[in-house]
Amino acid sequence: MIIHANKYTKVEPKVLKVLQVLAQNQQQVVTHQVLMKQVWQGSEVVPNALQRCIAILRKTLNDDAKAPSIIATHPKMGYSLMAQVKWQDDDNEHARSNHHIASISNAKGLLLPFALLLILAVLAFVFWPNSHPSAYTNITALTQTDAHESDAVFSPNAQYVVFNRYAGACKSHIWAKELSTKKETQLTAIAGQFGALSFTPDGRELVFTTHNACDKKQPVAQPSTKETLQTCWAIATLDFAKAFGTPQTPQHRYQCQTNRLQTPKALGNHQYAFLRLDNKHNQLMHYKDLNKSLKALYSNDSDTIYHFDYHEQLQMFALFSQNNNAEHQLTLLNKAGQVQQQTVLPSSHWQKHDQLLTGNFAPNGKYLLAANNGKLYKITFDGQITHIPSPSHNLVSVTQHPNKRELLAVQGTKDIDIANINLNSQTLQIVKPELNTVATPYPSLARTHAQERLARFQPNGHHIAFISNRNDLDTLWLWHPSNLQPLALSNNTNAVNNYSWSPDGSHLAWASNGTLTISNLKGKHKAVNTRQPIYVVLDWFQKDKLLVLSSSHKPRMLHQLDLKHNTLIPYPIHNAANAWAQQNQLIYTTTQGAVFSRSLIPSKTGSQPLHNLNAKALVVTNEHIYSVDNITFALNQYTPNGTFIKTLKALKPTAWKITDIKNQQLLLEQFIAIEQEVVVLE
């Protein structure tokens, strides 16, 4: 007997046995041979007996063979149970042994006890409770290494946890940990740059993006104006079982692409969905590896998609995006890419401006879970966002156990200091003979365990401004060599994510919560009433003119702000990350890591890409561009049009993110420690 959707259906023992075998191997392909051997055990079988049992099961479970959500067909191979399985009680553990199954199958007249035992699994997708714990109270660490972990996921059978482990530049590998034995296994044979991980529905393969940033470049005397190594993104898979025996080299499915690829998900039968950046917009793409066909599943010029997830049983996509009003929204799509529901998410304290919300489906498919600003949230399809208390306040990502309420999470903090080094001398670090002393790459301006970033020299002065979260929120600080302690310029009620000195060095401009503020060096503030909200200040390049970001029309839209006339003029540029004005030239970077040059006049069109420049380590000053090579960590000097001039200094793998240059003095961010580990919340 099968109980489904509160309906009791009597089925013959062979049909029930087929479902039992599939349930015992949930989300794994069970071959025709295995099913025939375990169900019929060598007895004479009528033609298509197995196919007939599958058809009865699909009819009973209301499953569509053309678009299955419970039983998947693998042509010329077998079948797999796509839904999660939850056994009714511990006693049924014995019912999974071959001996006990055989005794029941061979007994006559025991159909009723067979139904009462319910060795058939209860499908978690159907019977999983709607509610979610109001709070998590316990936390258990799964990894404790000097490296830092990310992108942790459960295997479909929840026997393993898989994650990325970063142990230094181009030293990343994919690892798995068996939960029962606590044994860790390196799965990848070659270190690389790997994206977020997911499994195929049958659990046989891992799916992720790869990037060739760690591939070796051909040695050259100096960088050319063309790329020495073409940027390459690919969708790759890794055979999970084989990698346990011997680390494997990822197999590229969707071959090398110059456009950025993100968050691939396997749809079954060698089909994949992923985000691809095309013409400054992310599109949800659908790729069939069997015939190498590719199509756009969903695209909307008025929305900027930044994350998605896919639920196998519901065959539904959840997309997170920003619309033209800079509102974050949740869009639900069916498997064909058709919009089923779209909801604007409320603006509240849970999110800083421009902070992206990456929610993923709970196993039952009835809501999404997200880690944002270190906290845990539940998101319903109607856009309600609820904070769920947990013992961690530094959550990076979360995913739920396939059939339990516990969560797998990545938590941690970054310890980043600011260093000031001379380009003409070799800087040595002197380590004091103290217990547990941390050896920094370069001497720090002020050693703390906070994240300190974006240090910039004062024009015509000796102050250094920087942003730090030493007060738990990103705050603007001012430091002078004669002072022991820096001065906090901004308050600690709203975060500051960028700022700029005035050209004469007498003031600083910064934005928080849409308001532009100008401060003098004594901490006196003046709020500027602009016609549109200002979220980021990038460059104060003339007495009354600034480059700022506002999301009035597009996310992270670049504008020129005229303080004298209170006018905000947009550039045809959105998703901008940084920008500098250099005479009549505008140099800017995008959130996708590209660097461009164009006219400073907003009404003019046309941008030229500047190759070989690292957008994550770029400074424009003194009519030059300074950029750090992302492979060799060499600090190079370029002309404003991107032509290489010379190499200035070799930096260190953990101290290369430059933020300012003045009179042969270099300011940079150095990573002291990244404490990020995989944990379980209960």
Secondary structure, DSSP 8 states (H G I E B T S, - for coil): -EEETTEEE---HHHHHHHHHHHHTTTS-EEHHHHHHHHHTT----TTHHHHHHHHHHHHTT--SSS-SSEEEETTTEEEE-S-EE-S-GGGGGGGSHHHHHHHHHSSS-HHHHHHHT-S-EEHHHH--S---S----EEES---SSEEEEEEE-TTSSEEEEEEE-STT--EEEEEETTT--EEE-BSS--EE---EE-TTSSEEEEEEEGGGS-----SS--SS-SS---EEEEEEEHHHHHHS-B--EEEEEEESS-EEEEEEEETTEEEEEEEETTEEEEEEEETTTTEEEEEE--TT-EEEEEEEETTTTEEEEEEE-TTS-EEEEEEETTS-EEEEEE----TT--TT-----EE-TTSSSEEEEETBEEEEE-TTS-EEEE--S-S-EEEEEE-SSSS-EEEEEEEEEEEEEEEETTS-------S-TT----SS-BSS--SSBEEEEEE-TTSS-EEEEE-TTSS-EEEEE-TT-SS-EE-S-SSS----EEE-TTSSEEEEEETTEEEEEETTS-EEEE--SS---EEEEEEETTEEEEEE-SSSTTEEEEEETTTTEEEE-S--SEEEEEEETTEEEEEETTS-EEEEESSTT---EEE-TT--TTSEEEETTEEEEE-TTT-EEEEE-TT--EEEEEEE-BTTB-EEEEEETTEEEEEEEEEEEEEEEEE-
